[in-house]
Every structure is written in structure tokens, then in C-alpha cells.
Amino acid sequence: MSSYSQIETAVEAVFADSVWISTGIKAFPANVSTPSTKPAEYVVLELLPAQALDLQYGDVQQRGGLIIIQIYTQVNKGPRRTYEISDLLDGVLQRKYLNDVVQTQTSALNVKGNDPDDPTRFRADYVLRFSSY
């Protein structure tokens, strides 16, 4: 069974890969301050693991949880760019097996609207379930 740090490393590796870097969208892990001069658009990575689950077949264990990617774009531009970024995230995360550690499922997008903490940003949460064996 994978450790929590292995799961986090597998998810973060997606955003260090040239495929994501070529999008020009900066990615920051949760609990890391974004620069004071924020990019026009960026994402924040958050991993919410659930407790380990014992399966009925011997000593096989599974960890599961949610990967939440907070998408930030500029306000007064409409939601289209948020949807485009969500489509890019689908291309690198949805139904993938990351670093032979994390298996992801289908995504969902939860549009939050204008960010109350930063009135210059529009926020949506891209969410997908994951399992790790």
C-alpha cells in the first residue's frame, strides 16, 4: 500500500511534467503561499486522503480520497477559461494511473464564483476521487 507522501508525490509530479508546464499555468501545493504578484491564472493542489480501507481479500489495503485542484482565473472574463483549464486537467488527471501509485476516476467541476479572499479572482474546484493500493 502506498504511503501518503507517495500519493502526494505522484499527484505533484503531474504538474512538474512538460505536458502541464507547456500550458503556462502555475501550480502551487496547498499550504504554500502564492506570490504577492499572482499570475493571471493558477491552480492550487490539495489532497484529501481518507482512512485506509481493508478489503476482504487477504491483506490487500486501499487508500482513497479526493484530489481537489482549486482553479483561479481573472474576474469579469466569464467562466470559459475555467472550463478550458478543467479540460486540460482532465487530459492529465482523469482516469489515469499516476506513477504506478494512484488511480484516478472521473472528474467533477464545482464553480465557486468570485473568491471572497481575493476579489480579482474567480474560483472553481476541480475534484476527482483516487485510490491507491
Secondary structure by P-SEA (a helix, b strand, c coil): cccaaaaaaaaaaaaacaaaaaacbbbbcccccccccccccbbbbbbbbccccccccccbbbbbbbbbbbbbbbccccaaaaaaaaaaaaaccccccccccbbbcbbbbbbbccccccccbbbbbbbbccccc
